[in-house]
């Protein structure tokens, strides 16, 4: 969900300031061997993992100051391009479950959030 706000700033000669608030549920990393997924669920898990991997790559490229950033590699990175590569303030919230195998999942979540 994207919330957009427009505000006219009279002190700056009537220029308009535009703000965006992106609320994104990126789903979770899917481990096929642990989930036992097959068929369409396995395919969907692969797409989720690819999107998360591409987002991680874009964030790494930005944090390393690379001149070319591959925003076009996934739909989430294309949608979030202005927020990721601009003068945005970014906050993230990560959630994890306490189920079986959660220690490994927790490590992956923590590693992703440190980027």
ZANU-841846 format. One line per 3 residues: number of its first residue (from 1); for each residue x, y, z of C-alpha. Coordinates in pm, 1 decimal, decimal comma. Layout:
BEGIN
NUM> X:Y:Z ~ ... .
% end
This chain:
BEGIN
1> 0,0:0,0:0,0 ~ 133,9:345,4:-86,2 ~ 7,3:657,7:85,6 .
4> 97,3:983,0:-88,2 ~ 79,7:1329,0:65,0 ~ 112,9:1664,8:-113,1 .
7> 184,2:1984,4:77,3 ~ 235,7:2334,1:-60,6 ~ 517,1:2512,8:120,9 .
10> 462,1:2889,1:107,0 ~ 806,2:2972,0:255,7 ~ 970,6:2805,4:-45,4 .
13> 784,7:3010,5:-304,6 ~ 481,2:2786,1:-306,3 ~ 671,5:2470,9:-400,9 .
16> 500,7:2141,0:-342,3 ~ 649,4:1874,8:-114,7 ~ 546,1:1518,1:-188,8 .
19> 576,7:1239,5:66,6 ~ 527,5:866,3:18,3 ~ 464,5:604,1:282,1 .
22> 516,5:250,2:151,1 ~ 373,6:-33,5:358,9 ~ 505,9:-357,7:215,2 .
25> 456,8:-716,6:327,4 ~ 746,3:-899,2:166,4 ~ 625,7:-1240,1:286,1 .
28> 893,9:-1466,9:417,8 ~ 1182,4:-1668,5:295,6 ~ 1055,6:-2010,6:198,0 .
31> 1258,3:-2321,9:278,1 ~ 1114,5:-2594,8:54,4 ~ 1272,2:-2880,8:248,2 .
34> 1120,0:-2761,6:576,9 ~ 779,6:-2659,5:443,1 ~ 721,8:-2970,5:233,7 .
37> 571,4:-2750,0:-38,5 ~ 495,8:-2901,2:-378,1 ~ 346,7:-2784,2:-705,7 .
40> 215,8:-2427,9:-709,7 ~ 318,2:-2365,6:-348,2 ~ 676,5:-2465,6:-428,1 .
43> 674,9:-2237,7:-734,3 ~ 536,1:-1947,4:-528,2 ~ 805,4:-2004,4:-265,1 .
46> 1069,0:-1977,7:-537,3 ~ 926,6:-1643,0:-652,8 ~ 924,2:-1515,5:-293,4 .
49> 1286,6:-1616,6:-241,5 ~ 1392,1:-1455,9:-571,0 ~ 1219,1:-1126,8:-483,2 .
52> 1379,9:-1119,5:-138,7 ~ 1718,7:-1199,2:-289,9 ~ 1685,2:-919,8:-548,3 .
55> 1579,9:-671,9:-279,1 ~ 1883,3:-772,3:-73,2 ~ 2107,4:-723,4:-375,9 .
58> 1966,2:-373,8:-443,7 ~ 2012,1:-274,0:-79,2 ~ 2371,9:-402,9:-87,7 .
61> 2444,0:-213,4:-410,5 ~ 2307,9:107,2:-258,0 ~ 2496,0:66,6:69,6 .
64> 2821,1:2,6:-120,5 ~ 2767,0:316,9:-330,6 ~ 2757,5:137,3:-665,0 .
67> 2679,5:361,0:-960,1 ~ 2445,0:111,8:-1127,9 ~ 2169,0:-47,1:-921,3 .
70> 1954,1:-330,2:-1064,9 ~ 1607,3:-207,6:-968,2 ~ 1450,1:-382,4:-1269,3 .
73> 1535,6:-733,3:-1147,1 ~ 1213,0:-769,1:-948,4 ~ 872,6:-608,2:-913,9 .
76> 921,0:-500,4:-547,4 ~ 1248,7:-322,0:-626,9 ~ 1088,8:-142,6:-924,9 .
79> 796,9:-29,1:-708,9 ~ 1024,6:83,6:-424,0 ~ 1292,8:242,5:-645,4 .
82> 1217,8:604,8:-550,9 ~ 1210,9:523,0:-182,0 ~ 1522,3:304,6:-186,2 .
85> 1742,5:522,7:-404,1 ~ 1625,7:870,6:-318,4 ~ 1653,6:1088,4:-11,8 .
88> 1416,6:868,2:181,3 ~ 1414,1:774,2:545,6 ~ 1361,9:399,4:567,8 .
91> 1233,0:203,5:864,5 ~ 1181,5:-171,0:860,9 ~ 1001,2:-411,1:1087,8 .
94> 1080,7:-779,6:1071,3 ~ 875,0:-1055,4:1228,7 ~ 955,9:-1418,4:1291,8 .
97> 770,9:-1723,6:1418,0 ~ 859,4:-1939,0:1714,9 ~ 780,0:-2269,6:1545,9 .
100> 1003,9:-2566,3:1466,7 ~ 1322,7:-2461,1:1289,9 ~ 1272,0:-2102,5:1399,4 .
103> 1634,6:-2057,9:1510,1 ~ 1755,4:-2086,3:1150,1 ~ 1472,0:-1861,8:1029,4 .
106> 1557,0:-1607,0:1299,8 ~ 1919,5:-1594,8:1181,3 ~ 1810,5:-1534,7:820,9 .
109> 1565,4:-1262,7:929,2 ~ 1830,9:-1091,6:1141,0 ~ 2083,7:-1108,4:857,8 .
112> 1833,0:-950,1:616,9 ~ 1746,9:-672,0:860,1 ~ 2113,7:-581,2:909,9 .
115> 2147,2:-477,9:545,6 .
% end
